[in-house]
Amino acid sequence: MNPETIVNTVKSESSVDVGDVIEGITRWVEVESPTSDTAAVNRMVDLVRSGLDGLPIRIERIPGRDGFADTLATRLPGAGEGPGILVLSHVDTVHPLGTLGGELPLRRDGDKLYGPGIYDMKGGAYLAMDAFRRVARAGTNRLPVTFLFTPDEEFGSITSRALIEREARDARYVLVTEPARDGGRIVTARKGVGRFIVKTVGVPAHSGGAHEKGRSAIREMARQVLAIEAMTDYARGITTTVGKISGGTAPNVVPEHCSITADLRVRDAEAGREMAAKILGLRPVDPDVEITVTGGMNRPPFEKSPAIAALLGHAQGVAREIGFDLADTAMTGGGSDGNFTAALGVPTLDGLGIDGDGAHTHWEHALISSVEPRLRLMQRLMETLE
Protein backbone atom coordinates (compact mmCIF):
# COMPACT_ATOMS: atom_id res chain seq x y z
CA MET A 1 0.00 0.00 0.00
CA ASN A 2 1.19 3.50 -0.76
CA PRO A 3 2.28 5.29 2.48
CA GLU A 4 -0.02 8.24 1.66
CA THR A 5 -2.97 5.86 1.51
CA ILE A 6 -2.01 4.39 4.86
CA VAL A 7 -1.80 7.85 6.41
CA ASN A 8 -5.15 8.99 5.01
CA THR A 9 -6.91 5.97 6.49
CA VAL A 10 -5.87 6.88 10.03
CA LYS A 11 -6.11 10.70 10.04
CA SER A 12 -8.20 12.20 12.84
CA GLU A 13 -8.57 8.93 14.75
CA SER A 14 -7.44 10.50 18.05
CA SER A 15 -6.30 13.70 19.73
CA VAL A 16 -2.75 12.78 18.79
CA ASP A 17 -2.39 13.16 15.03
CA VAL A 18 -2.01 9.45 14.45
CA GLY A 19 -1.76 9.99 10.70
CA ASP A 20 1.34 12.13 11.10
CA VAL A 21 2.88 9.57 13.44
CA ILE A 22 2.16 6.72 11.03
CA GLU A 23 3.69 8.77 8.24
CA GLY A 24 6.85 9.11 10.29
CA ILE A 25 6.94 5.40 11.14
CA THR A 26 6.47 4.40 7.50
CA ARG A 27 9.36 6.67 6.47
CA TRP A 28 11.55 4.84 8.95
CA VAL A 29 10.38 1.41 7.79
CA GLU A 30 11.07 2.33 4.17
CA VAL A 31 14.76 2.77 5.05
CA GLU A 32 15.71 -0.89 5.49
CA SER A 33 18.56 -1.25 7.98
CA PRO A 34 19.91 -4.77 8.59
CA THR A 35 22.63 -4.67 11.22
CA SER A 36 25.38 -6.06 8.99
CA ASP A 37 24.90 -3.40 6.29
CA THR A 38 26.78 -0.40 7.69
CA ALA A 39 25.71 1.98 4.93
CA ALA A 40 22.05 1.00 5.29
CA VAL A 41 22.02 1.52 9.06
CA ASN A 42 23.82 4.85 8.64
CA ARG A 43 21.08 5.93 6.23
CA MET A 44 18.66 5.20 9.05
CA VAL A 45 20.81 7.21 11.47
CA ASP A 46 20.74 10.09 8.95
CA LEU A 47 16.94 9.95 8.94
CA VAL A 48 16.72 9.97 12.74
CA ARG A 49 19.15 12.88 12.89
CA SER A 50 17.08 14.90 10.41
CA GLY A 51 14.01 14.50 12.62
CA LEU A 52 15.75 16.22 15.52
CA ASP A 53 16.55 19.51 13.79
CA GLY A 54 15.53 22.70 15.54
CA LEU A 55 15.24 21.24 19.05
CA PRO A 56 17.00 22.69 22.12
CA ILE A 57 19.15 19.60 22.49
CA ARG A 58 22.79 18.58 22.07
CA ILE A 59 23.43 15.92 19.45
CA GLU A 60 26.54 13.79 19.12
CA ARG A 61 27.08 11.33 16.30
CA ILE A 62 29.57 8.69 17.40
CA PRO A 63 31.38 7.02 14.48
CA GLY A 64 30.86 3.29 14.13
CA ARG A 65 33.66 0.73 14.37
CA ASP A 66 34.37 -2.92 13.63
CA GLY A 67 31.99 -2.90 10.67
CA PHE A 68 29.01 -1.42 12.51
CA ALA A 69 27.24 1.89 11.89
CA ASP A 70 27.17 5.10 13.94
CA THR A 71 25.41 5.80 17.23
CA LEU A 72 23.37 8.94 17.86
CA ALA A 73 23.41 10.44 21.37
CA THR A 74 20.95 13.28 22.07
CA ARG A 75 20.76 15.23 25.32
CA LEU A 76 17.95 17.41 26.65
CA PRO A 77 18.74 19.47 29.78
CA GLY A 78 16.40 19.28 32.75
CA ALA A 79 15.40 21.70 35.46
CA GLY A 80 18.59 20.81 37.30
CA GLU A 81 21.78 18.85 36.87
CA GLY A 82 22.47 15.34 38.06
CA PRO A 83 21.22 11.88 37.09
CA GLY A 84 18.34 11.82 34.64
CA ILE A 85 16.44 9.57 32.25
CA LEU A 86 18.18 7.38 29.68
CA VAL A 87 16.04 6.28 26.72
CA LEU A 88 17.33 3.40 24.58
CA SER A 89 16.29 2.58 21.00
CA HIS A 90 18.05 0.60 18.30
CA VAL A 91 17.64 1.39 14.61
CA ASP A 92 18.98 -1.87 13.16
CA THR A 93 16.73 -4.80 12.17
CA VAL A 94 17.16 -8.48 11.33
CA HIS A 95 15.48 -8.23 7.94
CA PRO A 96 17.82 -8.20 4.89
CA LEU A 97 17.65 -5.55 2.20
CA GLY A 98 14.84 -6.30 -0.24
CA THR A 99 12.40 -7.62 2.36
CA LEU A 100 10.22 -4.55 1.86
CA GLY A 101 9.88 -5.31 -1.85
CA GLY A 102 9.44 -9.02 -1.30
CA GLU A 103 8.14 -11.07 1.61
CA LEU A 104 7.05 -8.19 3.85
CA PRO A 105 5.78 -5.13 1.97
CA LEU A 106 4.49 -2.09 3.81
CA ARG A 107 0.71 -2.51 4.02
CA ARG A 108 -2.29 -2.01 6.29
CA ASP A 109 -4.90 -4.60 7.17
CA GLY A 110 -7.41 -3.13 9.59
CA ASP A 111 -5.57 -2.21 12.79
CA LYS A 112 -2.39 -3.96 11.65
CA LEU A 113 0.42 -2.13 9.88
CA TYR A 114 2.97 -4.52 8.35
CA GLY A 115 6.61 -3.88 7.49
CA PRO A 116 10.15 -5.10 8.26
CA GLY A 117 11.25 -3.92 11.68
CA ILE A 118 8.04 -2.00 12.37
CA TYR A 119 7.39 -3.92 15.60
CA ASP A 120 11.02 -4.60 16.52
CA MET A 121 11.52 -1.76 16.92
CA LYS A 122 11.10 1.16 14.54
CA GLY A 123 7.52 1.78 15.63
CA GLY A 124 8.47 2.13 19.28
CA ALA A 125 11.64 4.08 18.51
CA TYR A 126 9.69 6.59 16.45
CA LEU A 127 6.98 6.97 19.11
CA ALA A 128 9.65 7.65 21.71
CA MET A 129 11.41 10.16 19.47
CA ASP A 130 8.12 11.97 18.83
CA ALA A 131 7.45 12.07 22.57
CA PHE A 132 11.00 13.37 23.12
CA ARG A 133 10.44 16.14 20.55
CA ARG A 134 7.18 17.20 22.24
CA VAL A 135 8.87 17.37 25.63
CA ALA A 136 11.88 19.23 24.24
CA ARG A 137 9.73 21.85 22.53
CA ALA A 138 7.57 22.40 25.61
CA GLY A 139 10.40 22.19 28.14
CA THR A 140 8.22 20.05 30.38
CA ASN A 141 10.79 17.51 31.58
CA ARG A 142 11.98 17.73 35.18
CA LEU A 143 15.07 15.54 34.73
CA PRO A 144 17.67 15.65 31.97
CA VAL A 145 16.89 13.16 29.19
CA THR A 146 19.56 11.34 27.18
CA PHE A 147 18.30 9.41 24.15
CA LEU A 148 20.60 6.87 22.49
CA PHE A 149 19.88 5.46 19.02
CA THR A 150 22.17 2.44 18.60
CA PRO A 151 23.13 0.42 15.48
CA ASP A 152 23.84 -3.14 16.61
CA GLU A 153 21.35 -4.46 19.17
CA GLU A 154 20.31 -7.36 16.93
CA PHE A 155 23.95 -8.52 16.91
CA GLY A 156 24.31 -8.31 20.69
CA SER A 157 25.19 -4.59 21.01
CA ILE A 158 28.82 -5.40 20.34
CA THR A 159 29.97 -1.81 19.88
CA SER A 160 27.28 0.06 21.79
CA ARG A 161 27.27 -1.86 25.10
CA ALA A 162 30.10 0.14 26.68
CA LEU A 163 28.37 3.44 25.84
CA ILE A 164 25.01 2.18 27.12
CA GLU A 165 26.55 1.09 30.41
CA ARG A 166 28.51 4.34 30.79
CA GLU A 167 25.37 6.41 30.25
CA ALA A 168 23.34 4.16 32.56
CA ARG A 169 25.77 4.72 35.43
CA ASP A 170 24.88 8.42 35.23
CA ALA A 171 21.12 7.82 34.97
CA ARG A 172 18.35 7.63 37.56
CA TYR A 173 15.98 5.70 35.29
CA VAL A 174 16.18 3.82 31.98
CA LEU A 175 13.31 3.50 29.49
CA VAL A 176 13.71 0.95 26.66
CA THR A 177 11.51 1.15 23.57
CA GLU A 178 11.50 -2.53 22.63
CA PRO A 179 8.01 -3.66 21.57
CA ALA A 180 5.17 -4.33 24.00
CA ARG A 181 4.31 -7.94 24.81
CA ASP A 182 1.13 -9.97 25.21
CA GLY A 183 -1.33 -7.25 24.25
CA GLY A 184 0.46 -4.18 25.57
CA ARG A 185 2.36 -5.46 28.61
CA ILE A 186 5.73 -3.96 29.41
CA VAL A 187 8.84 -5.85 30.46
CA THR A 188 10.39 -5.75 33.93
CA ALA A 189 12.50 -8.93 33.72
CA ARG A 190 14.41 -10.75 31.00
CA LYS A 191 16.56 -13.84 30.92
CA GLY A 192 20.30 -13.49 30.56
CA VAL A 193 21.79 -14.57 27.23
CA GLY A 194 24.96 -16.51 26.52
CA ARG A 195 26.51 -17.20 23.12
CA PHE A 196 29.20 -19.77 22.40
CA ILE A 197 31.15 -21.08 19.41
CA VAL A 198 32.29 -24.69 19.53
CA LYS A 199 34.82 -26.05 17.03
CA THR A 200 36.08 -29.59 16.52
CA VAL A 201 39.15 -30.63 14.53
CA GLY A 202 39.53 -34.25 13.49
CA VAL A 203 41.72 -36.18 11.07
CA PRO A 204 40.71 -36.18 7.38
CA ALA A 205 40.78 -39.35 5.34
CA HIS A 206 39.26 -40.84 2.19
CA SER A 207 35.87 -42.16 3.17
CA GLY A 208 36.29 -45.28 1.05
CA GLY A 209 39.99 -46.11 0.84
CA ALA A 210 41.17 -45.08 4.31
CA HIS A 211 38.10 -44.64 6.47
CA GLU A 212 39.75 -46.22 9.52
CA LYS A 213 42.48 -43.58 9.48
CA GLY A 214 40.06 -40.70 9.79
CA ARG A 215 38.63 -39.05 12.91
CA SER A 216 35.37 -37.33 12.14
CA ALA A 217 34.93 -33.79 13.45
CA ILE A 218 31.21 -34.00 12.64
CA ARG A 219 30.73 -37.24 14.56
CA GLU A 220 32.38 -35.70 17.60
CA MET A 221 30.31 -32.56 17.21
CA ALA A 222 27.11 -34.61 17.07
CA ARG A 223 27.93 -35.86 20.55
CA GLN A 224 28.64 -32.33 21.75
CA VAL A 225 25.37 -31.04 20.28
CA LEU A 226 23.43 -33.65 22.24
CA ALA A 227 25.36 -32.81 25.40
CA ILE A 228 24.61 -29.09 25.05
CA GLU A 229 20.92 -29.63 24.25
CA ALA A 230 20.65 -31.95 27.28
CA MET A 231 21.61 -29.03 29.55
CA THR A 232 18.13 -27.51 29.09
CA ASP A 233 16.28 -27.48 32.42
CA TYR A 234 12.80 -26.01 32.11
CA ALA A 235 12.18 -26.17 35.86
CA ARG A 236 15.11 -23.80 36.41
CA GLY A 237 14.31 -21.65 33.39
CA ILE A 238 17.49 -22.75 31.58
CA THR A 239 17.43 -23.37 27.84
CA THR A 240 20.27 -24.35 25.52
CA THR A 241 19.97 -24.31 21.74
CA VAL A 242 22.41 -25.22 18.98
CA GLY A 243 21.23 -22.85 16.27
CA LYS A 244 23.86 -23.20 13.55
CA ILE A 245 26.20 -25.96 12.40
CA SER A 246 28.67 -26.27 9.56
CA GLY A 247 31.47 -28.66 8.62
CA GLY A 248 33.04 -31.06 6.19
CA THR A 249 34.56 -30.56 2.76
CA ALA A 250 33.06 -33.27 0.52
CA PRO A 251 30.77 -36.31 0.77
CA ASN A 252 33.70 -38.71 0.32
CA VAL A 253 36.00 -37.22 2.97
CA VAL A 254 36.00 -37.99 6.68
CA PRO A 255 35.47 -34.40 7.91
CA GLU A 256 38.33 -32.56 9.55
CA HIS A 257 36.39 -29.51 10.72
CA CYS A 258 33.01 -28.72 12.26
CA SER A 259 31.64 -25.71 14.13
CA ILE A 260 28.42 -24.77 15.88
CA THR A 261 26.94 -21.76 17.64
CA ALA A 262 25.09 -22.37 20.90
CA ASP A 263 22.59 -20.12 22.68
CA LEU A 264 22.05 -20.12 26.46
CA ARG A 265 19.20 -18.46 28.39
CA VAL A 266 19.10 -18.25 32.20
CA ARG A 267 16.95 -16.58 34.84
CA ASP A 268 19.69 -15.43 37.20
CA ALA A 269 23.38 -14.60 37.31
CA GLU A 270 24.31 -17.66 39.37
CA ALA A 271 22.80 -19.98 36.77
CA GLY A 272 24.62 -18.02 34.08
CA ARG A 273 27.98 -18.61 35.71
CA GLU A 274 27.21 -22.29 36.26
CA MET A 275 26.02 -23.01 32.74
CA ALA A 276 28.73 -20.96 31.03
CA ALA A 277 31.33 -22.96 32.94
CA LYS A 278 29.72 -26.23 31.78
CA ILE A 279 29.70 -25.22 28.12
CA LEU A 280 33.22 -23.79 28.23
CA GLY A 281 34.34 -26.98 29.95
CA LEU A 282 33.20 -29.39 27.20
CA ARG A 283 35.75 -32.13 26.48
CA PRO A 284 35.97 -34.45 23.46
CA VAL A 285 34.62 -37.98 23.66
CA ASP A 286 37.14 -39.10 21.01
CA PRO A 287 40.62 -38.24 22.33
CA ASP A 288 41.92 -37.93 18.77
CA VAL A 289 39.60 -35.00 18.04
CA GLU A 290 40.38 -31.52 19.35
CA ILE A 291 37.64 -29.25 20.70
CA THR A 292 37.72 -25.53 21.45
CA VAL A 293 34.92 -23.50 23.02
CA THR A 294 34.78 -19.71 23.13
CA GLY A 295 32.14 -17.24 24.26
CA GLY A 296 30.26 -16.51 27.44
CA MET A 297 27.36 -14.53 28.82
CA ASN A 298 26.44 -11.88 26.25
CA ARG A 299 23.68 -10.17 28.27
CA PRO A 300 23.32 -10.45 32.05
CA PRO A 301 19.93 -11.37 33.50
CA PHE A 302 17.45 -8.51 33.94
CA GLU A 303 15.84 -9.26 37.31
CA LYS A 304 12.87 -7.35 38.71
CA SER A 305 14.04 -5.40 41.75
CA PRO A 306 12.02 -3.37 44.30
CA ALA A 307 13.21 -0.21 42.50
CA ILE A 308 11.95 -1.55 39.17
CA ALA A 309 8.63 -2.46 40.83
CA ALA A 310 8.36 1.11 42.12
CA LEU A 311 9.09 2.52 38.65
CA LEU A 312 6.42 0.19 37.23
CA GLY A 313 3.96 1.54 39.79
CA HIS A 314 4.67 5.09 38.64
CA ALA A 315 4.14 4.10 35.01
CA GLN A 316 0.88 2.38 35.90
CA GLY A 317 -0.37 5.56 37.56
CA VAL A 318 0.54 7.57 34.46
CA ALA A 319 -1.27 5.05 32.24
CA ARG A 320 -4.41 5.28 34.37
CA GLU A 321 -4.39 9.05 33.95
CA ILE A 322 -4.15 8.56 30.18
CA GLY A 323 -7.01 6.07 30.28
CA PHE A 324 -5.65 2.54 30.06
CA ASP A 325 -4.38 -0.22 32.32
CA LEU A 326 -0.69 -1.11 32.16
CA ALA A 327 0.67 -4.46 33.30
CA ASP A 328 4.02 -6.17 33.05
CA THR A 329 4.63 -9.59 31.61
CA ALA A 330 6.39 -12.54 33.21
CA MET A 331 10.14 -12.80 32.68
CA THR A 332 10.71 -13.05 28.94
CA GLY A 333 13.38 -15.13 27.24
CA GLY A 334 14.48 -12.47 24.78
CA GLY A 335 17.34 -10.15 25.69
CA SER A 336 17.63 -6.40 25.12
CA ASP A 337 19.83 -3.48 26.04
CA GLY A 338 17.74 -3.24 29.19
CA ASN A 339 19.62 -6.30 30.45
CA PHE A 340 22.77 -4.20 30.72
CA THR A 341 21.20 -1.33 32.60
CA ALA A 342 19.10 -3.41 35.00
CA ALA A 343 22.17 -5.50 35.87
CA LEU A 344 23.89 -2.26 36.95
CA GLY A 345 21.08 -1.65 39.44
CA VAL A 346 19.45 1.20 37.49
CA PRO A 347 15.62 1.00 37.58
CA THR A 348 14.67 -0.04 34.04
CA LEU A 349 11.35 -0.34 32.22
CA ASP A 350 11.42 -2.21 28.91
CA GLY A 351 8.81 -3.07 26.30
CA LEU A 352 7.59 0.54 26.20
CA GLY A 353 7.40 0.52 22.42
CA ILE A 354 4.56 -0.11 20.03
CA ASP A 355 2.19 -3.07 20.43
CA GLY A 356 1.92 -5.73 17.74
CA ASP A 357 3.42 -9.13 16.98
CA GLY A 358 5.65 -11.15 14.67
CA ALA A 359 9.11 -9.80 15.48
CA HIS A 360 11.71 -11.14 13.01
CA THR A 361 9.05 -12.82 10.83
CA HIS A 362 7.41 -12.13 7.47
CA TRP A 363 4.19 -11.20 9.27
CA GLU A 364 5.72 -8.59 11.60
CA HIS A 365 3.21 -5.86 12.32
CA ALA A 366 2.33 -2.98 14.64
CA LEU A 367 -1.11 -2.12 15.98
CA ILE A 368 -2.24 1.35 14.97
CA SER A 369 -4.55 1.47 18.00
CA SER A 370 -1.49 1.43 20.26
CA VAL A 371 0.10 4.54 18.73
CA GLU A 372 -1.60 7.24 20.80
CA PRO A 373 -1.55 5.59 24.26
CA ARG A 374 2.06 4.40 23.92
CA LEU A 375 3.26 7.79 22.66
CA ARG A 376 1.48 9.63 25.45
CA LEU A 377 2.86 7.17 28.02
CA MET A 378 6.44 7.84 26.89
CA GLN A 379 5.85 11.59 26.92
CA ARG A 380 4.35 11.60 30.40
CA LEU A 381 7.13 9.41 31.79
CA MET A 382 9.70 11.91 30.51
CA GLU A 383 7.66 14.72 32.07
CA THR A 384 6.79 13.18 35.45
CA LEU A 385 9.83 11.19 36.54
CA GLU A 386 11.89 13.03 39.13
Secondary structure as UniProt FT lines:
FT   HELIX           3..8
FT   TURN            9..12
FT   HELIX           18..30
FT   TURN            35..36
FT   HELIX           38..50
FT   TURN            51..54
FT   STRAND          58..62
FT   TURN            66..67
FT   STRAND          71..76
FT   STRAND          84..90
FT   TURN            97..98
FT   TURN            100..103
FT   STRAND          107..109
FT   TURN            110..111
FT   STRAND          112..114
FT   TURN            116..117
FT   HELIX           118..122
FT   HELIX           123..138
FT   STRAND          145..150
FT   HELIX           153..155
FT   TURN            158..160
FT   HELIX           161..169
FT   STRAND          171..176
FT   TURN            182..184
FT   STRAND          185..187
FT   STRAND          192..201
FT   STRAND          205..206
FT   TURN            207..209
FT   HELIX           211..213
FT   HELIX           217..229
FT   TURN            230..231
FT   HELIX           234..236
FT   STRAND          238..247
FT   TURN            251..252
FT   STRAND          253..254
FT   STRAND          257..266
FT   HELIX           269..280
FT   TURN            287..288
FT   STRAND          290..299
FT   HELIX           306..322
FT   STRAND          328..329
FT   HELIX           338..343
FT   TURN            344..345
FT   STRAND          348..350
FT   STRAND          356..357
FT   TURN            359..360
FT   TURN            362..363
FT   STRAND          365..367
FT   HELIX           368..370
FT   HELIX           371..384
//
